Amino acid sequence: MSSLPRIARALRRTVLQAIPTVIGIVILNFFLLQLAPGDAADAMAAEAGSATEETMAAMRERFGLNLPMLDQLLTYLNNLAHFSLGYSPRYSMPVSDLIGQRLPGTLTLMAMALAIALLIGLTLGSLMAAFAGRLPDRLISIFSLLFYSVPGFWIGLMLIVLFSVTLGWLPSGGSGTIGSDLSGWAGIVDKARYMVLPATSLALFYVAIYARLTRAAMLEVRNQDFVRTAYAKGLSPAVVTVKHILRNALIPITTMAGMHVGGMLGGAVVVETVYSWPGLGRLAFEAVMGRDYTVLLGILLLSSLLVILANAVVDILQTWLDPRIGEL
Amino acid sequence: MSTTDLNAPAIALAGARQGAARPEASALPEWHNVRAPDARTTLTAAVTVPPGRRELRIFFSNPNALFGVTFLSIMVLMSIFAPLISPGDPLNMVTTPFLWPGQDAAYPLGTDAMGRDVLAGIVHGSRISLFVGLAATALGLTVGVVVGAVAGYFGGWVDDVLVRIIEIFQTLPNFVLLVVLVAIAQPSALTVTVAIAIVSWPMVARLTRAEFRAIRAKDYVMAARSLGFGCARIIFTEILPNALPPLIVTASVMVASAILMESALSFMGLGDPNVVSWGSMIGSGRELVRTAWYLTALPGLAIVFTVLALNLIGDGLNDALNPRFSEERS
C-alpha cells in the first residue's frame, strides 16, 4: 500500500552505507596499482621497444608519475570522477571502453548461470525437504556436496570432453558461430547453444548451495503455524509446499543470491578462460598474461562496484517482498 | 548450552523410568514438563559431561565424516611420503609420451605429452595443494579471529572501523582480488598462500565478531571482568573457547576452498612455476583435452575427492558441534 516511502528509505540507507565502502575500495585499488612492478612509463617503453633514460623521464614527467604519492592519488581520483580508468597500452584503447565491450558477455553468462543454479537448486532443495531423512534426501545431498567440491574449470573441461568431443552436441568454445548472420529465433538458439556449457559449469557450485539452503529454509518454515493452518483449510500438499512453504523460504535465498554476485564474477574469470568466452574474465586472464595492471585493477574496481550494485538491488527487492523489513 | 540440548531427551527417559519404579516418591518436586527451561537446568546440573568427548563420538559415528577423515589421512600420508612413493623430480621426462592409463604397468596412470609420469605428478602435487590449503587457512584464521575478537569485544569506534574494513574486503570479488594480488606479487607458493589468506580472513572475522558480541554479554564474562581479569585473558580464555565450534566448522570449509582457489590459480598459470600442482597439470593437459582427456581428468579427480573429503568432515563437525542443525536434518 504505502511501500514506496519504505523503499525510498531503504534506498537512502543503502546508498549512505555504500559510500565509505566505495571510497575504501578506490583507495585500496590505487595502492595496489602503486605496488605493481613497473609503472605506465615502463609498460609503454616496453611496448615501443626502444626507450632511453631521457624519454622515460620525459614520459614520467608528462603522466605525472614523478609527483608525490598524494598528488598522484588526487589525479587518480580526478580521473575516476571523469569515468576514466586509465589507458591500456596493450590494446591501445581506454580501459573503460575495453571493459564496456566485455561486460555484457559476462553479465549474460552470470545471469544464465544464476537462473540455472536457482532453478535446479530450488527443485533439488524442495525434493530434499519433501523426503527429509529418507533415501532420496541422502542421495541428493551427497550429489550436491559433490557439486560443491568440483572445481568449475575442471567440470568445464569434462563437459567439453563429453558434449563436444565425444557426443558432438554442443560447441566447445566461443560465443557464437563465426561468420554466421543468423537473426531472430535461429540467432537466439545459436547463442544459447554456446552458452549452455559455460553457464552450467559456473552454476554447479551454486546449485549445491541453493539446494542445501532451500532444504534448510523449507524445513524451518514447514513447522510454523501458518502452514498448519493451510493444511487445516484443506489445501493440497502440493499447493501448501509451493505457495506457503517455498515462497517464505525464498527470502534467505534471495539474500544469498545477491551475495554470490562477487563469487560468480570470480568463477566467471576461470570458466571464461576455459571456453574462450569473450567476457571480463577472459580479459582479466589476458591482462594477467600481459602483466597489464591498469586493465586488471580497472576490472577489480568495476566488479566491486557491480557487487555493491547487486547488494543494493537485493536490499530493495527484499524490502518490496517482505513488508516487515525496513519498517523502522 | 549445546550439551543440555542433546542430553535432555535421554535424561527425560531416565526420569520417566525412575518415576515408574517409585511412584510413591511424588513428595519430591517432579518435573513432568522436562521441556521447560528451568526443569532442564535442574536436571542437567548434576550431570557432568567431559568436554569434547560426546562431540567426538557423534563425529566418528557419522559414516560420511569417517570417509572424509580416512581419505584425507591417506592424502596427507601420500604428501608426506611423496619422495618415497615416487622418487625423483616429477617434472622429469621418464618414458615415452602419451601412455594411456593401464598401458604400462610401471606407469599405472600413464604419461603426459612430455613423457612425465602422471602418478608422480599427482603424488607430488598433493604437497603443494595441502600445504597451501592448510597454511592459508591457519594464517587467515589467525588474522580473522584476532580482528573479529577485537571488533566484537571492544565495540565502539574500533568495531566501526574494523567492520568497514571487513566490508571492503568482502565487497571485492574474492577470486578477482586473488588474481590481482598474485599477479602483482609474482606467483610462488608463499605469495599464493598469503593472497588466499588475504581473501579469506574477512569471513572468519565476521563470524568471530558475531560470536564475541553474543558471548560478551554473558554472566561468566561479567564475572571474569569483575574479578579484574585483563582484556587479553578474557578474550582468549573466557570467550574464545566458547566461540570455537562455528570456527572449527569454518576452518575445514576454508581448507577446501583454499585448495580450490590454489588449483584455479595454477590452472591459469598463476601458481608456483617450479612445483608441480594438480591445477597446473590440468592447465597443461587442457590443450590436449580432445585426444588425451585422461591428462585433465585424473588430477581433477584428485582435487574433487580431496575437497569432497574436507567438505564431508566439515558437515560431520557441524552435526557434532551444532546439534540445533542436526535435529532439523533428521
Interface residues (C-beta under 8 A of the other chain):
Chain A: P20 T21 G24 I25 L28 L32 L35 A36 P37 A132 G133 I142 L145 L146 Y148 S149 V150 P151 G152 F153 W154 L157 M158 I160 V161 V165 A216 L219 E220 V261 G262 G263 L265 G266 G267 V269 V270 T273 V274 A284 F285 V288 M289 R291 Y293 L296 L297 I299 L300 S303 S304 V307 I308 N311
Chain B: N64 R164 I165 E167 I168 Q170 T171 L172 P173 N174 F175 V176 L177 L178 V179 V180 L181 A183 I184 A185 Q186 A256 L260 S263 A264 F267 M268 G269 L270 G279 I282 R286 V289 R290 W293 T296 A297 G300 I303 V304 F305 V307 L308 L310 N311 L312 D315 F325 E328 R329 S330
